[in-house]
Amino acid sequence: MNDENYDEVMAIDDPRVPEWVRAHGRGFRQPSAFVEALGEDEYALFASDGELIDLVYRA
């Protein structure tokens, strides 16, 4: 992802969302519906009601 995509909220199934982020988002009781790219390999996961579920990053 490049800088212009940071801070953009996307659907979890958007092809720009890496598979490892989608897989992590599916693991919750209420699966993630939206993703916000925060930086290089950093993402915020949100439920369908907008509640923040998790912050994830690749080390």
HELIX and SHEET records of a PDB file:
HELIX    1   1 ASP A    3  ASN A    5  5                                   3    
HELIX    2   2 GLU A   19  ARG A   26  1                                   8    
SHEET    1   A 4 VAL A   9  ALA A  11  0                                        
SHEET    2   A 4 PHE A  34  GLY A  39 -1                                        
SHEET    3   A 4 GLU A  42  PHE A  46 -1                                        
SHEET    4   A 4 LEU A  52  TYR A  57 -1                                        
END                                                                             
